[in-house]
Amino acid sequence: MKLLIIGFVWPEPNSSAAGSRMMQLITTFQASDYQITYASAAAESDYAIDLKAMDIQVQSVKLNHSSFDNFIETLQPNIVMFDRFMTEEQFGWRVAEHCPNAFRVLDTEDLHSLRKTRQECHNNNEEFTTEKWLRANITKREIASIYRCDLSLIISRYEMQLLQETINMDRSLLHYLPFMLDEIVSEDFERLPSFEEREHFITIGNFRHEPNYDSVLYIKNIIWPLIKKVLPKAEMHIYGSYPMQKVTQLHNEKEGFLIKGWTENVDQVMQNARVCLAPLRFGAGLKGKFVSAMQNGTPSITTPVGAEGLSESFGGYIENDPINLTKRAIEFYTNRMSWQEKQEIGFKLIHREFNGSYLKDELLKTIENGIKVLYDLRLKNFIGAMLQHQSLQSTRYMSKWIEEKNS
């Protein structure tokens, strides 16, 4: 079986949860003897993983260029996976035209429209509502992309519910797929540093991702001064890739607010910290920082948006009010019993919700069954067929016009 992945970027598993998830998908298919080609129009980066070293074919492609048509006609993949809906918008019509029998999968990463709408509401000091989400143009684009594909991977139970109950989307078009993680065994627990062996607070995340930068600002301006009054020796360690100047200028050793930048070993820095503090005020999907924190036995404090999709038995505390956030942060940092209780809850959640072996099997079964009934699947998805027809007519000519103009 040939799998073509069209990436929005080249995978950076040590920079973002999206990069880590993409590598989970790649290794899942590779372990089942899929022949994988990874293509992207993005520029290569210093943090990107070496796919060639993993025996994965790589291909740079161009936007709005007919060279992609020749590439995919020659490759003739059985499955095409689009990394985020913007990639499907760019290349989906070309795949449908030149490789019509390929099973089309959309890895949403998270619902971008949900994140963007929440960000706009936050910036405008407005309350987020599903009505505002439905009215947003980006929502219409993303939902259209989901309909045009044969299957979409949804990372959060909340987003599954939103699509089924608010959009009335057929369940057959969606597949719930959170992070696929290895089992944590008792030996892993015993190797983790204890409460006494850890110190300081940590937050981590790609700074190009706007929710992460906003969260760091919120900690810096509101939360950290309150914590520092009670815990004068504690430090706030901020890790993440692409720390631009507006981030590095927040570094203040006197305040114990330290911009550490990119780290090659997320597990190590997470295990050294006592508490993960990341009060996200907008966002979507599952947040990799909290899953990583639970894996490494580091209880977290966040907001309802931050913990969304992780269930009520989240390995930490969920608060919206800055005063309550501060109280919980101090409690975790000073109360060993409370800290251990949430650590154990986090371990159980990882075991229950992110069982990699089970999730990988279910993903492969769903795709392989979908390929067998592809004709009936598409016949049932009339809205998708209609949107595919419209995109072939409009997007194709717009793209060809851009290509002609560029030449």
N, C-alpha and C positions, 0 to 999 in steps of 0.2 A: 504493500500500500504506500502510495506517495502522498506526503503531506506538504503542502506549501503554506508557510506562515508569512503573512505580510505584516511586518511590524511597523508601528508608528515611530518607534526608536529602536536602536540596537539594545539588547537586554543588558541591564546593569543590576545584577542581583544584590550587590552590596550598597546600592544607592537608594533603592526604593522598593516598596512592597510590590509594585507592578512588575519590576524586573525580577524579583524573587518568584512571583507567581508564574511569569512566563517561563522561567527555567524549570519550575515544577511541571508545567505542561509539556515542555520539550523532552524532559527525561522520562515522563510517563509514556509518551509515544515511542521514544527511542527504545525503551525497555521492551516494547511489543513489536520490535523489528520494523517500525515504520521508516521509510526513507524520507528524511526531512530536508527541506530547503527553506532557508530563512532569507526573505527579501525585505529591503527597506529603502525608502527614499531619503532617510535621515543621514546626516553627516556622522561619521564614526566619532566616538568619544574615548577619552583616556580610561574611563571606568567600565567600558563595555567588555563583556566576557569574550574569550576567544572561541567562537563557535566552530571554527575550522579544526581546532585541536580536539573537538568532540566528534569529529567525523560528520559534521553537519555542513551541507553545501550552503554557501552564502552568495547573495546576488544583490548588487546595488541596482535600484530601478529609478526611473525618472517619473515625476508627476506630469500628467498631461502630455504623454509621449507614447507614440505607437510602438516603440521598441518593447514595451511590456507585452503587447499582443503577441509578438513573435516569441518572446520568452515563454509565455504560458502555453502557447500552442505546441511548442517543442517539449515542454516539461510534462504536460497532460497529467496533472495531479488528480488523485481520487478525492482528496479533501483540501479545501482552502480555508484557512483560519485567518480572520481579520482581527488585528490587534487594535481595539477601540473603533467606535462607529465612524470616526473621521476617515479611517483607512478604507472602510467599506464604501463610503461615499466616493472616494477617489478611484478605487480599483474594482468595486463590485460589479459595475456594468460591463467592464472589460472581461472579467471572469465569466459572467453569465453569457456573454456573446461568444467568447472563444473557447470556453470550457464548460458548456451548459450542464453536463452531467456530473460535475464535481459537487460534492456535498459541502455546502457553505456554512461555516461556523463563525459566529461573532463572539469574541471574548471581550465583554464590555469593560472589564477591569473594575469599574464602578459605574453607576449611572451618572455620566458627566453632566447631564441636564439637571439632575437633582443637586449636585454640588454647586453648579454655576448659579442656579436659582437661589439657593440658600446664601451664597456669597453676596449676590445682589441685594437680597433682603437685609443681610447683616450690614452691608455698606450704607444702606438707606435707612437703617434703624427701623425696619419693618419686620413684622412677624411673618415667618414662613408659613404658607398654606399650600395644600396640594392643588388648589385652584390656581394659584400663581404659577406653580410648576406646569400645570396643564396648558396655561396660556402662553408660556414661553416658546419662542421659535425654536430654540435648541432642543426642546423636548420633542417637538414634532419631527425634527430631523433624526433624533436618536431612535424614537419609536419606529419611524419609517425604516430605518436601517435594521432594526430587530426583525420587523416583519419580512424584509427582503431576504433574510437569511433562513436557512433550514433549522438552525438551532442556535440559541444564544446562551452563553455561560454567565450566570448571575451569581455574584460572590456573597450576597447578603440576603438573609431570610426576609428582612424588611423590604428590600427591593423586589423580591419575588412576590410578596404580598401586595406591594404597590402596583406592580404591573398586572397582576391577576384581578385585583379587586377594583382598582381605579380605572385601568385601561380596558378591563375585561379581556385580557390577552389569553389565548388558548395555552394551557399548560404544556402541550406538546411542543411548543416553540421554545420552551425555557428549560434550562437544566441548572439546578442549584449546585454550585461548586465553590465552596470556600477554599482556604489554603489547605493543601494536601501535605500533611506533616508526618514525620516518623514518630513512632511510639516512644514515649518517655518511660524508661524502665527504672527500677529502684536504684540501680547503680548510678544513673544520671542524677537522681535526687541527692544521693550521698556525696557526690563530687561538688555540688554547688556550695559556694561560700555561705556561711551562716549569717544571721542577723548582725552579730557582733563584728564579723569580718568585713562587713560592707559599710560604706559611708557615702553621703552626698545624694543629691537628686540628679536625675537624668531625663533628657528628652532627646528624641532623634527623628530625623526625617529630611527628605530632599527639600532644600530651600526654594527650589523652583516651583514647588507645590504650594500655592498660596495659603491653604489652611495651616500649613506648618509654620510659615513665617508669621502669620497673624497670631498663632498660639504663642510663639516665642515673645512677640511684642506684649501680649496680654500678661504673660508671666513676668516679664521685665518691669512693666509699668504698674501692675496692680497686685499680682500674687506674691512675687518675690519680696518686696519690701515688708509685707506683713509677716511672711515666714521668717525673714532675717531678724526681725525684732525678737522673736522667741528662740530662734536657733542661730545665734551669731557666728558659730563656727562652721555651719553647713555651707555647702557650695552647690550651685546650679550648673551642671555640665550640659552643654548643648552640642550635639553631634549632628552631622548631616552633610550631604554632598552639595556642591555648588554654593558655598557661602559667599554671596556677593557683598559688596562694600556696605550696603545698608544693614547687613547682618553682622559683619565683623566689627563695625563701629559700636555695636552694643556691648562688646567685651569690656568688662570692668572688674579687675582683680580685687579692688578695694571692697566692692559689693559682693564678691564671690560669685559673680555672674560670668561664666567662662565659655566663650565660643571655641569649641574644640575642633570643629570642622569634620571632614570626612574620616571615617575609620574603616580599616580593612577587616576588623574583627568585631562585629556587632555583639556577638555573644559575650565576649570578654568584657567589654565596657558595660554591658547591661548587668552582668553578674557582679561587677565591682560596685554597682550602685545599690542603694537601699530602697529607693522609691523612684518610680517612673511618673513624672508629672507632665501631662500634656492636655491642657484644657482647650480642646478644639471647639471653636465657635461656629464653624460650618464645615461641610464635607459630605462624603457619601462612601458607601461600600464598607469593607472591613479595613481596619487600620492596622497595618503590619507591625507598628511599634508596640501595640498592646499584646498581640499574639507572641511577638518575640519576648516581651517582658514576662509573660506567663511561662513560656518555655524555659526561661532562665531564672525562674523563681523570684521575679521582681514585681511586687504588687504595684498597681497603677492607680492614679487618680485622674479622672477625666470628666467630661460632660456627657449628657445623653447622646449627643451627636457622635462623640468619640467612641462610645461603647456600643453604638448601633450595630445590630446584627450579631452581637456576642452573647445574647441571652441575659437573663436576670442574674445568673450565677457567675457573673464576671469577676475575675480575680483582682478586685480592687473596689474603689468607691466611685460613685457617680453623683456629681453635684453640679448645679448651674451657678449658684450664688458664690461670688468670690470669697466671702467670709467663711462659708461652709467648706469651700474648697481648701482654704488655708487651714481650717481646723482639722480636716481629714488628713492633710499632708503632714501636719505636726504629729497627729496621733500615730500615723504609720511609722514615722521616723523615730518615735520615742517608745512605742508600745510593742514589745516583742510578741505578745500573744495575739494581738490584732493582726500584726504583720504575718505571722505564721498561718493564721486561719485563712487569710485571703490567698496566701501562696498555695496552700493545699487546694482551695477552690479553683484556682487557675490551672493547676495540674489536671484536675478532674475534667475541666472544660476542654482542655487540649485533647485529652484522651477520648472524650465523648463526641466532640463536634468536628475534629480535624484528623480523623483516622485516615491516613494517606492510602493505606492498602485498600480499604473499602471504597474510598472516593475515586481512586484511579480505576478500579474495576467497573464501577458504575458509569463513569465517563466513557470508557471504551465500549461498553455494552450499548449505551445509548446511541453513540455515533454509528457503530456497526449495524445496529437494528435500523437506524434512520436511513442508512445507505440502501438497505434491502427494500424499504418501502418508500423510497424517495418520490416516485411518481405519485402515489396516493397522498403523501405528505404535502406535496406542492399543490395537488388538486384541491385539498382541503383548505389550504392557506390562500384563499382567493385575494384577500387584501394584499398579501405579499406579492402575488403575481401581478396585481394591478399596479402596485408601486414599482415593481421591477420594470414593467412595461413603460411607465412614465419616465423612470430614470434613464432607461435606454434611449428614449427619444430626446430628453432634454439634456441630461448630463453628457451624453455622447457628443452632441453637436457643440456644446459649450467647450468641452475638452479639446475637440478637434479645432475649434476656432482659436483657442489659446495656443495650441501647438503650432498652428499656421502663423499666428501673430509673432510667436517667439522665433520662428525660423526666418 
